[in-house]
Every structure is written in C-alpha cells, then in structure tokens.
Amino acid sequence: MISKRVIVGGPPRTGTSLLRVLIDSSPMMMALSETGFFLRPFDYRKRRKERSAERLDRAMGLGVETISKIFDKHVDAIACFDELMELVMARDGMRKTGWAEKTPRNCEHYRELGSAYPDLYFVSMIRNGKDVVTSVVDGRDHYHCPVDRYCQAMEAVFAFNSPRHMIVRYEDLVADPETVLKRIFNHIDEPYDPGILVRYREKARTRDPSSMNQPRVFDSISNATVERWRQPEHAKRIAEFDASPEARRWNERAGYAD
C-alpha cells in the first residue's frame, strides 16, 4: 500500500529530471517520467479519460484501456494515482511504498494540492535564473524557458509556505549530492540509502535514457553546466533577463548574485 507521496515541481531546466531518477533509485520510492497528472482537476481528467489515459500510458505502460477503467473506479485523484502506481510496481516486481510525481508545472498547483491532501510532501528545484533561461534541450536549437515563465514559476514556488515544502538549489545538489539527498529524504521522512548514487545510472524500466529528452541525467553528477550563462553566445538572452526587474528580483530572492 502507498504510504508516502511527494510532488516535485519548480521552473523548467532546474534539475527536476535528475532529482526524479535519484528518488526513483531509492528502495522505497518510485518516480516515473512526468505524467502531468496533477495539472488538471480530477473531474476534468475523468471527462477526458481517453486522452488522459493515452498520456499516462506513455509513462506507465499499463495500457490505455486499463488506465481508463481505473479512472472510472475513483472520485479522488490521489486514490486513482495510488492504484496506477501500485499496478506499475506490481508489474515490475517492486515492493515500494511511496511515489514522487515530477512535473515542473506542479508548482502552480501546490496550494490546492496541499489544501486537499495535507499528507503530501513537496520538493521544489530552483536554479540561477540566468542558467534556466539559457538552457537548450538536446537536439533543439532554441531556448526552452522564457523569462516570464521563469518568473511565474518562482512566484509559485515561493508563495507556497508549508512545513511540508522544501526548496532545493540545483547548484547545491550537483556540488554535494549525498548531503542534499540526505536532507531531502529526511524532509520526506524516508531513510537515505547511499546506493542511490550508484543505482541511478543503472538502466531500469522507470529509468530508460532512450525514452527521455534529457539522457544526460544518467551521467556522473557534475557542475559542468553551472554558470553556463556566462558564455558569450548567450549575451543577448542575458540582456533580456537583466532588462526584467521581476526576473532580477526573483533571482536575488533565491540568493543568486552575479
């Protein structure tokens, strides 16, 4: 039975995918590729269950028909997601008792989720905004996160004041992953297993580099991309960031200075 539930969010390109595979590598927690399950009210999902099931199936591989039937059984989002995750665990022969759902835009829904489900834990990843807005997804030739989206996500993260909400800096995670992971697992009241830092690089059904647009999360953890924004090819983008008082304010609020 599921006894631990964690919602992961934050601005895009802040290391949420890295955190996802690390959590998934723990003995008691499963974290799939992002499902977007909690971005819409559950009744909305049920009214469009076929479309919702198709998206979920890409992450879960349970089959659209099976997922649709589980939607029909439930009136509660958490109970539905619990059963779906239990089926994934059973299929893969796992005896885990908790899940984490990583979708960056989850942060926009923290307040209503925390109000409806007080037992949820929340972990937000943040990063120097200048590195966020100059990040490019592998295989694409344009920046992934607009400056205004960075600001909106930061506002959502910092507006959610709860003892069950933890904010983690990407720079801290890549500089000292063991220390930061110990803090995260302490926050969610789960034991930390040092084997996580070995297992996350091992291919598993829930951690398949070929199915991700960020396969580099399986590389050795390093700070190679920290302060990438200083490279001259990003000068125009950084000028756009600096021209936004809101972007500068959120970066300063998060403790980043040039």
C-alpha positions in Angstrom: 0.0 0.0 0.0 1.2 3.5 -0.8 2.1 5.5 2.4 4.3 8.3 1.0 3.5 10.8 -1.7 5.8 13.5 -3.0 5.1 16.3 -5.5 8.1 17.7 -7.3 8.0 21.0 -9.2 9.8 24.2 -10.0 10.9 26.2 -13.0 11.9 24.0 -16.0 15.6 23.2 -16.6 16.3 23.2 -12.8 17.3 19.6 -12.3 13.9 18.1 -11.6 14.7 15.2 -14.0 17.9 14.5 -12.2 16.1 14.5 -8.9 13.4 12.3 -10.3 15.9 9.5 -11.3 17.6 9.8 -7.9 14.4 9.4 -6.0 13.4 6.5 -8.2 16.6 4.8 -7.4 15.7 4.6 -3.7 14.5 1.3 -2.3 11.0 2.6 -1.2 10.1 5.3 -3.7 9.1 5.2 -7.3 9.2 8.3 -9.6 8.2 7.9 -13.2 8.8 10.3 -16.1 6.5 13.2 -15.7 2.8 12.5 -16.2 1.2 15.9 -15.7 -1.5 14.1 -13.7 -2.0 16.8 -11.1 -2.1 19.8 -13.5 -5.8 19.4 -14.0 -8.7 18.8 -11.6 -9.6 15.1 -11.4 -13.1 15.6 -12.8 -11.6 17.2 -15.8 -9.3 14.2 -16.3 -12.3 11.8 -16.0 -14.3 13.7 -18.6 -11.4 13.3 -21.0 -10.2 10.0 -19.7 -9.2 8.5 -23.1 -6.9 11.4 -23.8 -5.6 11.4 -20.2 -5.0 7.7 -20.3 -3.0 8.0 -23.5 -0.6 10.4 -21.9 -0.3 8.4 -18.7 0.3 5.3 -20.7 3.5 6.8 -22.2 4.9 7.0 -18.7 3.3 3.9 -17.1 2.9 1.4 -19.9 -0.2 -0.1 -18.4 -2.4 0.2 -21.5 -5.0 2.8 -22.2 -7.9 0.5 -21.5 -6.6 -0.5 -18.1 -5.9 3.2 -17.1 -9.4 4.2 -18.3 -11.0 1.6 -16.1 -9.1 2.8 -13.1 -10.3 6.4 -13.8 -13.9 5.0 -13.7 -13.4 3.4 -10.3 -12.3 6.6 -8.5 -13.6 10.0 -7.5 -10.3 11.1 -5.8 -7.1 12.0 -7.7 -4.7 10.6 -5.1 -6.6 7.3 -4.8 -6.5 6.9 -8.5 -2.8 7.7 -8.9 -2.0 5.4 -6.0 -3.7 2.5 -7.8 -2.0 3.2 -11.0 1.4 3.3 -9.3 0.7 0.1 -7.4 0.0 -1.6 -10.7 3.3 -0.3 -12.2 5.1 -1.6 -9.1 3.4 -5.0 -9.2 4.1 -5.4 -12.9 7.8 -4.6 -12.4 8.1 -6.8 -9.3 8.8 -3.9 -6.9 7.8 -3.6 -3.3 8.0 0.2 -2.9 5.6 2.0 -0.7 5.8 5.6 -2.0 5.8 7.6 -5.1 7.0 11.0 -6.4 5.4 12.8 -9.3 7.7 15.2 -11.1 6.2 17.7 -13.4 7.8 21.2 -13.3 4.4 23.0 -13.5 3.2 21.1 -10.4 4.4 24.2 -8.6 1.4 26.2 -10.0 -0.9 23.8 -8.1 0.9 23.4 -4.8 -1.7 25.4 -2.8 -4.8 23.5 -3.9 -3.0 20.1 -3.7 -1.7 20.9 -0.2 -5.1 22.0 0.9 -6.9 19.0 -0.5 -4.3 16.4 0.6 -2.5 17.5 3.7 -0.3 14.4 3.8 1.5 15.3 0.6 5.2 16.3 0.6 6.5 18.9 -1.8 10.0 19.4 -3.2 10.9 22.4 -5.5 14.0 22.6 -7.5 15.4 26.1 -8.3 18.4 27.3 -10.1 20.2 30.5 -11.1 17.6 32.1 -13.5 20.2 33.0 -16.0 21.1 29.3 -16.4 17.4 28.4 -16.6 16.6 30.8 -19.4 19.8 29.9 -21.4 19.2 26.2 -21.2 18.6 24.3 -24.5 17.1 20.8 -24.7 19.3 18.4 -26.5 18.5 18.3 -30.2 16.8 21.6 -30.3 18.1 25.0 -31.4 16.1 27.3 -29.2 15.9 28.2 -25.5 13.4 26.2 -23.5 12.2 28.5 -20.8 11.0 32.1 -21.5 11.9 34.7 -18.9 8.3 35.3 -18.0 7.8 31.6 -17.3 10.8 31.5 -15.0 9.3 34.4 -13.1 5.8 32.8 -12.9 7.3 29.5 -11.6 9.5 31.2 -9.0 6.5 33.2 -7.7 4.5 29.9 -7.4 7.4 28.2 -5.5 8.0 31.0 -3.0 4.3 31.7 -2.5 3.7 28.2 -1.1 4.6 28.3 2.6 4.3 24.9 4.2 6.4 22.8 6.6 6.0 20.0 4.0 7.6 22.1 1.3 11.4 22.0 0.7 13.3 24.2 -1.8 16.5 22.7 -3.2 19.1 24.6 -5.2 20.4 22.7 -8.3 23.9 24.1 -7.6 23.9 22.5 -4.1 22.6 19.2 -5.5 25.4 18.8 -8.1 28.1 20.1 -5.7 27.3 17.7 -2.9 24.6 15.2 -3.9 24.9 13.0 -0.9 24.4 15.8 1.6 21.5 17.3 -0.3 19.8 13.9 -0.8 20.1 13.2 2.9 18.3 16.5 3.5 15.6 15.6 1.0 14.9 12.1 2.4 14.9 13.5 5.9 12.3 16.0 4.8 10.0 13.3 3.4 10.7 11.1 6.4 12.3 8.3 4.4 15.7 6.6 5.1 18.5 7.7 2.8 20.3 4.8 1.0 23.8 5.6 -0.3 23.2 3.1 -3.1 21.1 5.7 -4.8 24.2 7.4 -6.2 25.2 4.1 -7.9 21.8 2.8 -8.9 20.6 6.0 -10.7 23.0 5.3 -13.5 21.7 1.7 -14.0 19.1 1.3 -16.7 15.7 0.3 -15.4 12.2 0.3 -16.8 11.5 3.5 -15.0 14.9 5.0 -15.9 15.4 4.5 -19.6 17.7 7.1 -21.3 16.3 6.2 -24.7 12.8 7.5 -23.6 13.9 10.8 -22.2 14.8 14.1 -23.7 17.5 14.6 -21.1 19.6 11.4 -21.1 22.5 13.3 -19.6 20.9 13.0 -16.1 22.4 9.5 -16.1 25.9 10.8 -16.5 28.1 11.4 -13.5 26.7 14.3 -11.4 28.8 17.4 -12.0 28.6 21.2 -12.0 29.6 21.4 -15.7 26.5 23.4 -16.6 26.6 25.8 -13.6 27.1 29.4 -14.8 26.8 28.3 -18.5 25.0 31.6 -19.0 28.4 33.4 -19.0 29.2 32.0 -22.4 29.3 34.8 -25.0 26.6 33.2 -27.2 24.1 33.9 -24.5 24.7 37.6 -24.2 21.5 38.7 -25.9 19.4 36.4 -23.8 21.1 37.6 -20.6 20.4 41.2 -21.6 16.7 40.2 -21.9 16.8 38.7 -18.4 18.6 41.7 -16.9 16.0 44.0 -18.5 13.3 42.3 -16.5 13.0 43.8 -13.0 10.9 40.8 -12.0 13.5 38.3 -13.1 16.2 40.1 -11.3 14.1 40.3 -8.2 13.3 36.5 -8.1 17.0 35.7 -8.8 18.0 37.8 -5.9 15.3 36.4 -3.7 16.7 32.9 -4.4 20.2 34.0 -3.3 21.8 34.3 -6.7 24.2 37.2 -7.5 26.4 37.7 -10.5 
